[in-house]
């Protein structure tokens, strides 16, 4: 029911053709979680609260610092040292006392993420590190929650809508379809290292709020299965289409228990360069016969391999059933080397005294190398 006070507050939205009272009621009934009350989260939170999102959650365990203020305009100099989540909640209540805002003054982890995210309809990722992005993505996939992604660095930002089915019937893409494997430690600089133009997260965060409002009300065309990139120096904007990939979906923990047992900090910080071997080294190991060789593809995946002895344990099963290795080292392979790298990391964690390697480029690359040898 839209009251007189509510009508006056949201009047400019209510008179929009195609929005009206129906759209406003949808916003008031919606539950949106913003992870990170930083450069992206601050503008997103301000506009979501002003628009009338009925229930907003804020997850952040950080405190306000002086270096935040050039882009995190929800806070002031007087707020330095205060909890971001709690202070943001107070400011948003002043902006719009008609909505509910909940502060989760804690860091999102594999242990609490599912319980927190489960209570909301849409999640906005306003974080600035890969461990959190993969964690949030995987939790949203497991819980079937729509994820509005944003990222900024220096003068460029990105926005996308993940885990939401497109109108054309295409399967929902997720963050791992864009970035299947985490970058190596220090390979990609964060804002603290690379810098960021202060207005840029304001632009991208506002875009995230806009996408969220479009998703809730059904207006416009959200960036479902699409990645928008914006350059603040040139004002150039371009969009690329994303597609769900069966192989990358295998990288997501199989269930909630597996998710809680995944160490995202380690997964996104480990240097994987020492865990991969090329086709030539793989051939030498096959000839020597001194390693356990494991195929982590699903049982129905082609091509079938009969060229060397190996066992088959799909990654989806490996996560919950780490085998005891008979030899001092093991080689794992999949189609392209993405799933096998994660399998190598899982096996390494469970077999500290043994050397575990992933076949670089996967079995398809190895087959190509064999064909090249035959031609020679």
Buried (B, 14 or more C-beta within 10 A) or exposed (E): EBEEEBEEBBEEBBEEEEBBBEBBBBBBEBBBBBBBBBBBBBBBBBBBBBBBBBBBBBBBEBBBEEEBBEBBBBBEEEBBEBBBBBBBBBBBBEBBEBBEBBBBBEEBBBEBBBEBBEEBBBBBBBBBBBBBBBBBBBBBBBBEBBBBBBBBBBBBBBBBBBBBBBEEEBBBBBBBBBBBBBEEEEEBEBBEEEEBBEBBBBBBBBBBBBBBBBBBBEBEEBBBBBBBBBBBEEEEEEEEEBEBBEBBBBBBBBEBEBBBBBBBBEBBBBEBEEBBBEBEBBBEBBEEEEBBBBBBBBEEBEEEBEEEEBEBBBBBBBBEEBBEBEEEBBBBBBBBBBBBBBBBBBBBBBBEEBBBBBBBBBBBBBBEBEEEEEEE
